[in-house]
Amino acid sequence: MKPEPAGPADPACPGLPSAALGGPVSHALARVARLHRIAAGRLLKGLGLYPGQEFLMMCLWDAGAVRQAELIKAVDLDPSTVTKMLQRLEQTGHVRRRPDPDDRRAVLVEATDDSCALHSDVQRAWTDLEDHTLAGLEPAEREELTRLLAKVETNLCREAGGAGDCPGSPG
């Protein structure tokens, strides 16, 4: 038996899908996250970056030289994905990889001096993204949204076993 549609009759935009009736907030979060990533991608494209690369750069700008394995843990991505990102960033001159002098099997990754200009560009892009994302929200609403999203993040981190970039997780 086919489930009844949950939204209007327009099949191109059905509203809340019937399978998501038990999770309207999760559905909204997924839609918002997707649109946020698209908006970030447009801003980053102008800087010559792909979405996600800015997170690697943010880690490197703040931490300095780190082992590639530690960087992979910090961003909680598949090692092959991080390797590909680092290869692209290395080709554009934003990162440098070299053997770790303390452990020749390990690779150190660091932001290059040339990436300093990129730092301010990424900072500006994230400020613009924040402005576009939160346009029309009052300061108190922005604070409340931040507070609520932190609670949601804590719940999801607990569900994920505290992995990755969860507040208070190791790495």
C-alpha positions as CSV (number, residue, x, y, z in Angstrom):
1,M,0.0,0.0,0.0
2,K,1.4,3.4,-1.0
3,P,1.6,6.0,1.7
4,E,-0.5,9.1,1.3
5,P,1.4,12.2,0.3
6,A,2.0,14.6,3.2
7,G,2.2,17.9,1.3
8,P,0.5,19.7,-1.5
9,A,-0.3,17.9,-4.8
10,D,2.6,19.5,-6.6
11,P,5.0,16.6,-7.1
12,A,8.0,18.9,-7.7
13,C,7.7,20.3,-4.2
14,P,5.7,18.0,-2.0
15,G,6.4,19.7,1.4
16,L,7.3,17.2,4.1
17,P,7.7,13.8,2.6
18,S,5.6,11.1,4.2
19,A,8.7,9.2,5.3
20,A,9.8,12.3,7.2
21,L,6.6,12.8,9.1
22,G,8.2,11.6,12.3
23,G,11.2,13.9,11.9
24,P,10.2,17.3,10.7
25,V,13.1,19.0,12.5
26,S,15.6,16.5,11.1
27,H,14.2,17.1,7.6
28,A,14.5,20.9,8.1
29,L,18.1,20.6,9.4
30,A,19.1,18.4,6.4
31,R,17.6,20.9,4.0
32,V,19.2,23.9,5.7
33,A,22.6,22.1,5.9
34,R,22.5,21.4,2.2
35,L,21.6,25.0,1.3
36,H,24.2,26.3,3.7
37,R,26.9,24.1,2.0
38,I,25.8,25.3,-1.4
39,A,26.0,29.0,-0.3
40,A,29.4,28.3,1.3
41,G,30.6,26.6,-1.9
42,R,29.7,29.7,-4.0
43,L,31.6,32.0,-1.7
44,L,34.6,29.7,-1.5
45,K,34.7,29.1,-5.3
46,G,35.7,32.7,-5.7
47,L,38.7,32.0,-3.5
48,G,39.7,28.9,-5.4
49,L,38.6,26.5,-2.7
50,Y,36.2,23.6,-2.6
51,P,33.8,23.2,0.4
52,G,35.6,21.5,3.3
53,Q,39.1,22.7,2.3
54,E,38.5,25.8,4.4
55,F,38.1,23.6,7.5
56,L,41.5,22.0,6.8
57,M,43.0,25.5,6.4
58,M,41.4,26.8,9.6
59,C,42.9,23.9,11.5
60,L,46.3,24.5,10.0
61,W,46.3,28.3,10.5
62,D,45.4,27.8,14.2
63,A,47.5,24.7,15.0
64,G,50.6,25.2,12.9
65,A,52.3,22.1,11.6
66,V,50.4,18.9,12.5
67,R,50.7,15.3,11.6
68,Q,48.5,14.4,8.7
69,A,46.9,11.6,10.8
70,E,46.0,14.1,13.5
71,L,44.5,16.5,10.9
72,I,42.4,13.6,9.6
73,K,41.1,12.9,13.1
74,A,40.4,16.6,13.8
75,V,38.2,17.1,10.7
76,D,36.7,13.6,11.0
77,L,36.8,12.8,7.3
78,D,37.8,9.7,5.4
79,P,41.6,9.7,5.1
80,S,41.5,9.4,1.2
81,T,39.2,12.5,1.2
82,V,41.7,14.5,3.3
83,T,44.6,13.3,1.2
84,K,42.9,14.5,-2.0
85,M,42.1,17.8,-0.4
86,L,45.7,18.2,0.7
87,Q,47.0,17.4,-2.7
88,R,44.8,20.1,-4.2
89,L,45.8,22.6,-1.5
90,E,49.5,21.7,-2.0
91,Q,49.1,22.2,-5.8
92,T,47.7,25.7,-5.2
93,G,50.5,26.5,-2.8
94,H,48.4,26.8,0.3
95,V,49.9,23.8,2.2
96,R,53.2,22.1,2.5
97,R,53.8,18.5,3.5
98,R,57.1,17.1,4.7
99,P,58.3,14.1,6.7
100,D,58.1,14.5,10.5
101,P,61.7,14.8,11.8
102,D,60.6,12.9,14.9
103,D,59.0,10.0,13.0
104,R,59.9,9.6,9.4
105,R,56.8,7.4,8.8
106,A,54.6,10.4,9.7
107,V,53.9,13.4,7.5
108,L,53.6,16.9,8.8
109,V,51.2,19.3,7.1
110,E,51.4,23.1,7.5
111,A,49.9,26.2,6.0
112,T,52.3,28.1,3.8
113,D,53.1,31.8,4.2
114,D,51.3,32.3,0.9
115,S,48.1,31.1,2.5
116,C,48.0,34.1,4.8
117,A,46.1,36.2,2.3
118,L,43.6,33.3,2.0
119,H,43.1,33.4,5.8
120,S,41.5,36.9,5.6
121,D,39.5,36.0,2.5
122,V,38.1,32.9,4.2
123,Q,37.3,34.9,7.3
124,R,35.5,37.5,5.1
125,A,33.6,34.7,3.3
126,W,32.4,33.2,6.6
127,T,31.3,36.6,7.8
128,D,29.4,37.1,4.6
129,L,27.9,33.6,4.9
130,E,26.8,34.3,8.5
131,D,25.2,37.6,7.4
132,H,23.3,35.9,4.5
133,T,22.3,32.9,6.7
134,L,21.0,34.9,9.6
135,A,19.5,37.9,7.7
136,G,16.3,39.0,9.3
137,L,17.1,37.5,12.7
138,E,17.3,39.8,15.7
139,P,20.4,39.5,17.9
140,A,18.5,37.7,20.6
141,E,17.2,35.2,18.0
142,R,20.7,34.6,16.7
143,E,21.9,33.9,20.3
144,E,18.9,31.5,20.8
145,L,19.6,29.7,17.6
146,T,23.2,29.3,18.5
147,R,22.2,28.0,21.9
148,L,19.7,25.5,20.5
149,L,22.1,24.3,17.8
150,A,24.7,23.7,20.5
151,K,22.2,21.4,22.3
152,V,21.4,19.6,19.0
153,E,25.1,19.2,18.4
154,T,25.7,17.7,21.9
155,N,22.9,15.2,21.3
156,L,24.3,14.2,17.9
157,C,27.8,13.9,19.3
158,R,26.5,11.7,22.1
159,E,24.8,9.5,19.5
160,A,28.0,9.4,17.4
161,G,30.0,8.3,20.4
162,G,31.8,11.6,20.8
163,A,33.7,11.2,17.6
164,G,35.2,13.8,15.4
165,D,34.9,17.5,16.1
166,C,32.4,17.2,19.0
167,P,33.0,19.6,21.8
168,G,35.2,18.0,24.4
169,S,36.1,15.0,22.2
170,P,39.8,14.0,22.1
171,G,41.8,15.4,19.1
